[in-house]
Each structure stands twice: as structure tokens, then as C-alpha cells.
Amino acid sequence: MPHARTETSVGTYESHSTSELEDLTEPEQRELKTKLTKLEAEIVTLRHVLAAKERRCGELKRKLGLTALVGLRQNLSKSWLDVQVSNTYVKQKTSAALSTMGTLICRKLGGVKKSATFRSFEGNPKEGSRI
């Protein structure tokens, strides 16, 4: 089956069977082509307007002393803050804190176990009865 290719506004091509194009009348095809041309022109205009606004934004930032380095630093600070409040980071910090606390408790219990008072409790029952 023969195919026709049409270019889209972003420069890619879509394949359509020629039977689909044949289903359109000549006036319908002209109307669609006119709409496509107008839409592509609007896209070009919007790109130019966006570029102009981005340039103006850059000028205003320079006048305010907001250099790229300052912006980068602010973005990094915000990203770090976002990481700190994320569930994964909070879980990791909680896990680390619990691990550290567990280690400290084990050390303290080890110290208590080595103490003379604890050893007197560990002794045989006859020795413990002297207390």
C-alpha cells in the first residue's frame, strides 16, 4: 500500500497511507494545510517572544546582581533542602540515629556488665545471699 509522508511542526515526518489523504476533498486538504501553516508561524513567533523574554530576564538579573553563580548556589541550596526533607533521607537519618543509639546502649550495658555490682549479681546464689 503506498504511503505519503508529511512534515510536522517539529521537523519530523509522520507516515499516512495515501488512502487517508484521498478521503479528504481538495478544499479540506487546502484548509488543513492553511491551518498547519498558520500554526507553525505562531510557534515560530512564540519562540521569538520567549527568547526575547529570556534575554530581558537575564538583563534584570544582572542589574539586580543575581549572577549565574548566585543562582546556581540558590538552586543547590534549595535542592539540598529538598533532599533533607525527602522521605528517603529522613529514613536514612533515622536509621543512622537508631544504629548509633543501639551501639551506645550496647557499650553502656557492656560497661555495666563489667562493673563489680553486676558481677555480684552474676555470682553463685550462695554468694548473692550474703548481700
C-alpha positions in Angstrom: 0.0 0.0 0.0 1.5 3.4 -1.0 2.3 5.9 1.8 2.7 9.7 1.9 4.9 11.5 4.4 4.0 14.8 5.9 6.3 17.0 7.9 5.1 18.1 11.4 6.0 21.4 13.1 9.0 20.0 14.9 10.6 18.8 11.7 9.6 15.1 12.0 7.7 13.2 9.5 4.6 11.1 10.0 3.5 8.4 7.6 0.0 8.3 6.3 -1.5 6.0 3.8 -2.5 7.7 0.6 -6.0 6.3 1.0 -6.4 8.6 4.1 -5.4 11.6 2.1 -7.7 10.6 -0.7 -10.6 10.6 1.7 -10.1 14.3 2.1 -11.5 16.6 -0.5 -9.3 19.1 -2.2 -10.8 22.1 -0.2 -10.4 20.1 3.1 -6.7 19.5 2.3 -6.1 23.2 1.4 -7.9 24.2 4.7 -5.8 21.8 6.8 -2.6 23.0 5.1 -3.6 26.6 5.7 -4.2 25.8 9.4 -0.9 24.0 9.7 1.0 26.9 8.1 -0.6 29.4 10.5 0.0 27.2 13.5 3.7 26.7 12.6 4.0 30.5 12.1 2.5 31.0 15.6 5.0 28.6 17.0 7.9 30.5 15.5 6.5 33.8 16.8 6.2 32.3 20.3 9.8 31.0 20.2 11.0 34.5 19.3 8.9 36.1 22.1 10.2 33.5 24.6 13.8 34.2 23.6 13.3 37.9 24.0 11.7 37.4 27.4 14.6 35.2 28.5 17.1 37.9 27.4 15.2 40.5 29.3 15.1 38.2 32.4 18.9 37.8 32.2 19.3 41.6 31.9 17.2 42.2 35.0 19.1 39.5 37.0 22.4 41.1 36.1 21.1 44.5 37.2 20.0 43.0 40.5 23.3 41.3 40.9 21.9 37.8 40.5 24.7 36.2 38.6 24.7 32.7 37.4 26.9 31.7 40.4 24.3 33.1 42.8 21.5 31.4 41.0 23.4 28.1 41.0 24.1 28.5 44.7 20.4 29.1 45.4 19.4 26.2 43.3 21.9 23.9 45.1 20.7 25.1 48.5 17.1 24.5 47.5 17.9 21.1 46.1 19.8 20.2 49.3 16.8 21.3 51.4 14.5 19.2 49.2 16.8 16.2 49.8 16.8 16.7 53.5 13.1 16.7 53.8 12.6 13.8 51.4 11.3 10.5 52.9 14.4 8.5 51.9 16.8 11.0 53.5 14.7 11.1 56.7 14.6 7.3 56.8 18.4 7.1 56.4 19.0 9.7 59.1 16.6 7.8 61.4 18.3 4.5 60.7 21.7 6.0 61.4 20.5 7.6 64.6 18.9 4.3 65.8 22.1 2.4 64.9 24.2 4.9 66.8 21.9 4.8 69.8 22.0 0.9 69.7 25.8 1.0 69.7 25.8 3.4 72.7 23.4 1.2 74.6 25.5 -1.9 73.9 28.6 -0.1 75.2 26.8 1.1 78.3 25.4 -2.4 79.0 28.9 -3.8 78.4 30.3 -1.4 81.0 27.5 -2.3 83.5 28.2 -6.0 82.9 31.9 -5.4 83.8 31.1 -3.5 87.0 31.6 -5.0 90.4 27.9 -4.6 91.3 26.7 -6.5 88.3 29.3 -9.2 88.9 28.0 -9.7 92.4 24.6 -10.5 90.9 26.2 -12.9 88.4 27.9 -14.9 91.1 26.5 -18.1 92.5 23.3 -17.9 94.5 25.1 -18.6 97.8 27.4 -15.5 97.3 24.4 -13.4 96.3 22.6 -14.3 99.6 25.3 -12.6 101.6 24.2 -9.2 100.5 
